Amino acid sequence: MKRITVISLTTAIAIGSLPFFSRPAQASWGDFFLGVGAGVGTSAIINSNRRAQQQRYAPVSPDQEFFRGVQDGLNGARYDNPRNSPDYDRGFEEGVRRRNNSR
């Protein structure tokens, strides 16, 4: 006597697609280089920010501080004196005075 097994269509599709879902993940060289590029880009940004912070707080001459203050005051930029320099303060006040007199 032969036995006939009937399976539903849903079960047949699930069994048929099982190899599709059970494939191991495989990365390509493009994915590898994309990851390496993202890492390099991130480190370049971090180094750039670090360098900018070092330059921001690095000592400069009093004349440079004064000139930077004059330019900020003259151009209406915000007060920015990270080194707490009295030369920048004097320059900023001078720049604001020049800007107000030129109106």
C-alpha positions in Angstrom: 0.0 0.0 0.0 1.4 3.4 -1.0 1.1 6.3 1.3 0.5 9.7 -0.2 1.6 12.7 1.8 0.0 16.0 1.2 1.8 19.1 2.3 0.4 22.6 2.1 1.6 25.1 -0.4 2.9 27.4 2.4 5.0 24.5 3.8 6.4 23.7 0.3 7.4 27.4 -0.2 9.0 27.5 3.2 11.0 24.3 2.6 11.9 25.4 -0.9 13.2 28.8 0.3 15.2 27.4 3.2 18.6 27.4 1.4 18.0 31.0 0.4 17.7 32.1 4.1 20.5 29.9 5.4 23.3 31.2 3.2 26.3 32.4 5.2 27.0 36.2 5.1 29.7 37.1 2.7 31.4 40.4 2.5 32.8 41.8 -0.7 36.0 43.8 -1.2 33.8 46.8 -1.8 32.3 46.5 1.7 35.8 46.1 3.1 37.1 49.2 1.5 34.0 51.1 2.4 34.7 50.3 6.0 38.3 51.1 5.8 37.5 54.4 4.1 35.0 55.3 6.8 37.6 54.6 9.5 40.2 56.7 7.8 37.7 59.5 7.2 36.7 59.5 10.9 40.3 59.5 12.1 41.0 62.5 9.7 38.1 64.4 11.2 39.3 63.7 14.7 42.8 64.7 13.9 41.6 67.9 12.3 39.5 68.8 15.3 42.4 68.1 17.6 44.7 70.2 15.5 42.2 73.1 15.5 41.9 72.9 19.3 45.7 73.0 19.6 45.9 76.1 17.4 43.0 77.8 19.2 44.8 77.7 22.5 48.4 78.0 21.2 50.3 81.1 22.3 50.5 83.9 19.8 52.1 87.3 19.8 50.3 90.3 21.4 50.2 92.0 18.1 48.4 89.1 16.5 45.9 88.9 19.4 45.2 92.7 19.0 44.7 92.4 15.3 42.4 89.4 15.7 40.4 91.4 18.2 40.2 94.4 15.9 39.0 92.3 13.1 36.3 90.5 15.2 35.0 93.8 16.6 35.1 95.6 13.2 33.3 92.7 11.4 30.7 92.3 14.2 31.9 88.8 15.1 31.2 87.4 18.5 33.7 88.0 21.3 36.1 85.1 21.3 39.1 85.2 23.6 40.1 81.6 24.5 43.5 82.7 25.8 42.1 85.5 28.1 44.4 88.0 26.4 44.1 91.7 27.4 45.5 92.5 23.9 42.5 90.8 22.3 40.2 92.8 24.7 41.7 96.1 23.6 41.6 95.1 20.0 38.0 94.0 20.2 37.0 97.3 21.8 38.9 99.2 19.1 37.2 97.3 16.4 33.7 97.9 17.9 34.6 101.6 18.2 35.7 101.8 14.5 32.6 100.0 13.4 30.3 102.4 15.3 32.1 105.5 14.0 31.9 104.3 10.4 28.1 104.3 10.5 
